[in-house]
Every structure is written in C-alpha cells, then in structure tokens.
C-alpha cells in the first residue's frame, strides 16, 4: 500500500509541476507576444 501511495503522490507532484510550468510559460509567452506586437 505504501508503494502505491508513493506512486500516486509522485504522479500528482509531477502533474502539478508540469501544469504550473505550462501556466507560467503560457503567461510569459502571452506577455512577450503583447510586448512585441504594439500595433
């Protein structure tokens, strides 16, 4: 049971980290895009 719980927590941690990185990357890209296109 401990190994399964550890695997679940590891997966949640990885998915959470990837999700956070994706959100930050999207916001940074959006910000840079707006900064460059000053029409």
PyMOL Python script that loads the backbone (N, CA, C, O; Angstrom):
from pymol import cmd

cmd.read_pdbstr("""\
ATOM      1  N   UNK A   1       0.836  -1.204   0.000  1.00  0.00           N
ATOM      2  CA  UNK A   1       0.000   0.000   0.000  1.00  0.00           C
ATOM      3  C   UNK A   1       0.870   1.254   0.000  1.00  0.00           C
ATOM      4  O   UNK A   1       0.542   2.241  -0.658  1.00  0.00           O
ATOM      5  N   UNK A   2       1.980   1.214   0.738  1.00  0.00           N
ATOM      6  CA  UNK A   2       2.868   2.377   0.803  1.00  0.00           C
ATOM      7  C   UNK A   2       3.453   2.719  -0.567  1.00  0.00           C
ATOM      8  O   UNK A   2       3.539   3.890  -0.939  1.00  0.00           O
ATOM      9  N   UNK A   3       3.852   1.693  -1.310  1.00  0.00           N
ATOM     10  CA  UNK A   3       4.438   1.916  -2.639  1.00  0.00           C
ATOM     11  C   UNK A   3       3.417   2.555  -3.577  1.00  0.00           C
ATOM     12  O   UNK A   3       3.754   3.445  -4.358  1.00  0.00           O
ATOM     13  N   UNK A   4       2.171   2.096  -3.495  1.00  0.00           N
ATOM     14  CA  UNK A   4       1.113   2.648  -4.347  1.00  0.00           C
ATOM     15  C   UNK A   4       0.842   4.110  -3.975  1.00  0.00           C
ATOM     16  O   UNK A   4       0.696   4.963  -4.851  1.00  0.00           O
ATOM     17  N   UNK A   5       0.776   4.389  -2.678  1.00  0.00           N
ATOM     18  CA  UNK A   5       0.561   5.766  -2.233  1.00  0.00           C
ATOM     19  C   UNK A   5       1.695   6.669  -2.690  1.00  0.00           C
ATOM     20  O   UNK A   5       1.466   7.794  -3.135  1.00  0.00           O
ATOM     21  N   UNK A   6       2.922   6.168  -2.578  1.00  0.00           N
ATOM     22  CA  UNK A   6       4.099   6.927  -3.001  1.00  0.00           C
ATOM     23  C   UNK A   6       4.021   7.226  -4.497  1.00  0.00           C
ATOM     24  O   UNK A   6       4.320   8.341  -4.924  1.00  0.00           O
ATOM     25  N   UNK A   7       3.626   6.246  -5.285  1.00  0.00           N
ATOM     26  CA  UNK A   7       3.481   6.419  -6.732  1.00  0.00           C
ATOM     27  C   UNK A   7       2.416   7.468  -7.054  1.00  0.00           C
ATOM     28  O   UNK A   7       2.604   8.314  -7.928  1.00  0.00           O
ATOM     29  N   UNK A   8       1.293   7.397  -6.333  1.00  0.00           N
ATOM     30  CA  UNK A   8       0.211   8.367  -6.538  1.00  0.00           C
ATOM     31  C   UNK A   8       0.693   9.779  -6.214  1.00  0.00           C
ATOM     32  O   UNK A   8       0.461  10.707  -6.989  1.00  0.00           O
ATOM     33  N   UNK A   9       1.363   9.945  -5.072  1.00  0.00           N
ATOM     34  CA  UNK A   9       1.872  11.267  -4.701  1.00  0.00           C
ATOM     35  C   UNK A   9       2.913  11.768  -5.697  1.00  0.00           C
ATOM     36  O   UNK A   9       2.954  12.957  -6.012  1.00  0.00           O
ATOM     37  N   UNK A  10       3.761  10.855  -6.196  1.00  0.00           N
ATOM     38  CA  UNK A  10       4.773  11.231  -7.193  1.00  0.00           C
ATOM     39  C   UNK A  10       4.100  11.702  -8.480  1.00  0.00           C
ATOM     40  O   UNK A  10       4.506  12.710  -9.058  1.00  0.00           O
ATOM     41  N   UNK A  11       3.079  10.983  -8.929  1.00  0.00           N
ATOM     42  CA  UNK A  11       2.350  11.371 -10.140  1.00  0.00           C
ATOM     43  C   UNK A  11       1.667  12.721  -9.962  1.00  0.00           C
ATOM     44  O   UNK A  11       1.726  13.569 -10.852  1.00  0.00           O
ATOM     45  N   UNK A  12       1.016  12.925  -8.810  1.00  0.00           N
ATOM     46  CA  UNK A  12       0.358  14.204  -8.528  1.00  0.00           C
ATOM     47  C   UNK A  12       1.383  15.338  -8.539  1.00  0.00           C
ATOM     48  O   UNK A  12       1.131  16.413  -9.083  1.00  0.00           O
ATOM     49  N   UNK A  13       2.534  15.083  -7.934  1.00  0.00           N
ATOM     50  CA  UNK A  13       3.593  16.094  -7.894  1.00  0.00           C
ATOM     51  C   UNK A  13       4.100  16.447  -9.282  1.00  0.00           C
ATOM     52  O   UNK A  13       4.269  17.622  -9.607  1.00  0.00           O
ATOM     53  N   UNK A  14       4.343  15.427 -10.102  1.00  0.00           N
ATOM     54  CA  UNK A  14       4.832  15.658 -11.472  1.00  0.00           C
ATOM     55  C   UNK A  14       3.791  16.404 -12.304  1.00  0.00           C
ATOM     56  O   UNK A  14       4.119  17.369 -12.994  1.00  0.00           O
ATOM     57  N   UNK A  15       2.539  15.955 -12.239  1.00  0.00           N
ATOM     58  CA  UNK A  15       1.466  16.594 -13.000  1.00  0.00           C
ATOM     59  C   UNK A  15       1.265  18.041 -12.536  1.00  0.00           C
ATOM     60  O   UNK A  15       1.080  18.944 -13.352  1.00  0.00           O
ATOM     61  N   UNK A  16       1.305  18.245 -11.232  1.00  0.00           N
ATOM     62  CA  UNK A  16       1.157  19.595 -10.690  1.00  0.00           C
ATOM     63  C   UNK A  16       2.281  20.506 -11.146  1.00  0.00           C
ATOM     64  O   UNK A  16       2.045  21.652 -11.529  1.00  0.00           O
ATOM     65  N   UNK A  17       3.506  19.996 -11.105  1.00  0.00           N
ATOM     66  CA  UNK A  17       4.667  20.786 -11.533  1.00  0.00           C
ATOM     67  C   UNK A  17       4.578  21.118 -13.020  1.00  0.00           C
ATOM     68  O   UNK A  17       4.829  22.254 -13.421  1.00  0.00           O
ATOM     69  N   UNK A  18       4.222  20.126 -13.834  1.00  0.00           N
ATOM     70  CA  UNK A  18       4.082  20.358 -15.275  1.00  0.00           C
ATOM     71  C   UNK A  18       2.961  21.356 -15.561  1.00  0.00           C
ATOM     72  O   UNK A  18       3.104  22.225 -16.422  1.00  0.00           O
ATOM     73  N   UNK A  19       1.868  21.233 -14.851  1.00  0.00           N
ATOM     74  CA  UNK A  19       0.753  22.163 -15.033  1.00  0.00           C
ATOM     75  C   UNK A  19       1.152  23.580 -14.675  1.00  0.00           C
ATOM     76  O   UNK A  19       0.824  24.522 -15.396  1.00  0.00           O
ATOM     77  N   UNK A  20       1.861  23.735 -13.562  1.00  0.00           N
ATOM     78  CA  UNK A  20       2.333  25.045 -13.124  1.00  0.00           C
ATOM     79  C   UNK A  20       3.300  25.629 -14.148  1.00  0.00           C
ATOM     80  O   UNK A  20       3.198  26.803 -14.503  1.00  0.00           O
ATOM     81  N   UNK A  21       4.233  24.816 -14.617  1.00  0.00           N
ATOM     82  CA  UNK A  21       5.203  25.267 -15.628  1.00  0.00           C
ATOM     83  C   UNK A  21       4.484  25.674 -16.917  1.00  0.00           C
ATOM     84  O   UNK A  21       4.856  26.663 -17.548  1.00  0.00           O
ATOM     85  N   UNK A  22       3.460  24.919 -17.308  1.00  0.00           N
ATOM     86  CA  UNK A  22       2.700  25.239 -18.519  1.00  0.00           C
ATOM     87  C   UNK A  22       1.970  26.571 -18.377  1.00  0.00           C
ATOM     88  O   UNK A  22       1.962  27.378 -19.306  1.00  0.00           O
ATOM     89  N   UNK A  23       1.357  26.803 -17.217  1.00  0.00           N
ATOM     90  CA  UNK A  23       0.640  28.055 -16.966  1.00  0.00           C
ATOM     91  C   UNK A  23       1.601  29.243 -16.983  1.00  0.00           C
ATOM     92  O   UNK A  23       1.320  30.265 -17.609  1.00  0.00           O
ATOM     93  N   UNK A  24       2.741  29.104 -16.290  1.00  0.00           N
ATOM     94  CA  UNK A  24       3.741  30.178 -16.250  1.00  0.00           C
ATOM     95  C   UNK A  24       4.286  30.436 -17.661  1.00  0.00           C
ATOM     96  O   UNK A  24       4.401  31.587 -18.083  1.00  0.00           O
ATOM     97  N   UNK A  25       4.618  29.376 -18.377  1.00  0.00           N
ATOM     98  CA  UNK A  25       5.129  29.514 -19.742  1.00  0.00           C
ATOM     99  C   UNK A  25       4.126  30.211 -20.649  1.00  0.00           C
ATOM    100  O   UNK A  25       4.500  31.049 -21.469  1.00  0.00           O
ATOM    101  N   UNK A  26       2.846  29.863 -20.501  1.00  0.00           N
ATOM    102  CA  UNK A  26       1.799  30.478 -21.312  1.00  0.00           C
ATOM    103  C   UNK A  26       1.680  31.967 -21.009  1.00  0.00           C
ATOM    104  O   UNK A  26       1.573  32.784 -21.924  1.00  0.00           O
ATOM    105  N   UNK A  27       1.698  32.321 -19.713  1.00  0.00           N
ATOM    106  CA  UNK A  27       1.590  33.729 -19.327  1.00  0.00           C
ATOM    107  C   UNK A  27       2.792  34.530 -19.812  1.00  0.00           C
ATOM    108  O   UNK A  27       2.632  35.649 -20.300  1.00  0.00           O
ATOM    109  N   UNK A  28       3.994  33.970 -19.682  1.00  0.00           N
ATOM    110  CA  UNK A  28       5.209  34.651 -20.147  1.00  0.00           C
ATOM    111  C   UNK A  28       5.161  34.842 -21.666  1.00  0.00           C
ATOM    112  O   UNK A  28       5.462  35.926 -22.164  1.00  0.00           O
ATOM    113  N   UNK A  29       4.785  33.796 -22.397  1.00  0.00           N
ATOM    114  CA  UNK A  29       4.697  33.880 -23.859  1.00  0.00           C
ATOM    115  C   UNK A  29       3.650  34.919 -24.271  1.00  0.00           C
ATOM    116  O   UNK A  29       3.871  35.692 -25.203  1.00  0.00           O
ATOM    117  N   UNK A  30       2.527  34.931 -23.582  1.00  0.00           N
ATOM    118  CA  UNK A  30       1.465  35.891 -23.872  1.00  0.00           C
ATOM    119  C   UNK A  30       1.950  37.314 -23.614  1.00  0.00           C
ATOM    120  O   UNK A  30       1.676  38.216 -24.405  1.00  0.00           O
ATOM    121  N   UNK A  31       2.663  37.517 -22.519  1.00  0.00           N
ATOM    122  CA  UNK A  31       3.206  38.832 -22.158  1.00  0.00           C
ATOM    123  C   UNK A  31       4.217  39.299 -23.203  1.00  0.00           C
ATOM    124  O   UNK A  31       4.169  40.446 -23.645  1.00  0.00           O
ATOM    125  N   UNK A  32       5.128  38.416 -23.595  1.00  0.00           N
ATOM    126  CA  UNK A  32       6.137  38.763 -24.607  1.00  0.00           C
ATOM    127  C   UNK A  32       5.470  39.050 -25.951  1.00  0.00           C
ATOM    128  O   UNK A  32       5.885  39.956 -26.674  1.00  0.00           O
ATOM    129  N   UNK A  33       4.449  38.284 -26.276  1.00  0.00           N
ATOM    130  CA  UNK A  33       3.731  38.479 -27.531  1.00  0.00           C
ATOM    131  C   UNK A  33       3.070  39.859 -27.564  1.00  0.00           C
ATOM    132  O   UNK A  33       3.126  40.551 -28.581  1.00  0.00           O
ATOM    133  N   UNK A  34       2.445  40.259 -26.453  1.00  0.00           N
ATOM    134  CA  UNK A  34       1.799  41.570 -26.379  1.00  0.00           C
ATOM    135  C   UNK A  34       2.833  42.687 -26.432  1.00  0.00           C
ATOM    136  O   UNK A  34       2.587  43.743 -27.014  1.00  0.00           O
ATOM    137  N   UNK A  35       4.003  42.448 -25.815  1.00  0.00           N
ATOM    138  CA  UNK A  35       5.046  43.472 -25.778  1.00  0.00           C
ATOM    139  C   UNK A  35       5.634  43.708 -27.169  1.00  0.00           C
ATOM    140  O   UNK A  35       5.958  44.843 -27.519  1.00  0.00           O
ATOM    141  N   UNK A  36       5.772  42.653 -27.958  1.00  0.00           N
ATOM    142  CA  UNK A  36       6.365  42.789 -29.292  1.00  0.00           C
ATOM    143  C   UNK A  36       5.375  43.358 -30.310  1.00  0.00           C
ATOM    144  O   UNK A  36       5.767  44.107 -31.205  1.00  0.00           O
ATOM    145  N   UNK A  37       4.098  43.005 -30.178  1.00  0.00           N
ATOM    146  CA  UNK A  37       3.101  43.477 -31.141  1.00  0.00           C
ATOM    147  C   UNK A  37       2.395  44.714 -30.601  1.00  0.00           C
ATOM    148  O   UNK A  37       1.270  44.639 -30.106  1.00  0.00           O
ATOM    149  N   UNK A  38       3.072  45.848 -30.704  1.00  0.00           N
ATOM    150  CA  UNK A  38       2.482  47.111 -30.242  1.00  0.00           C
ATOM    151  C   UNK A  38       1.965  47.867 -31.461  1.00  0.00           C
ATOM    152  O   UNK A  38       2.525  48.889 -31.859  1.00  0.00           O
ATOM    153  N   UNK A  39       0.885  47.345 -32.048  1.00  0.00           N
ATOM    154  CA  UNK A  39       0.308  47.982 -33.241  1.00  0.00           C
ATOM    155  C   UNK A  39      -0.689  49.041 -32.817  1.00  0.00           C
ATOM    156  O   UNK A  39      -1.290  49.699 -33.666  1.00  0.00           O
TER     157      UNK A  39
END
""", "prot")
cmd.dss("prot")
cmd.show_as("cartoon", "prot")
cmd.util.cbc("prot")
cmd.orient("prot")
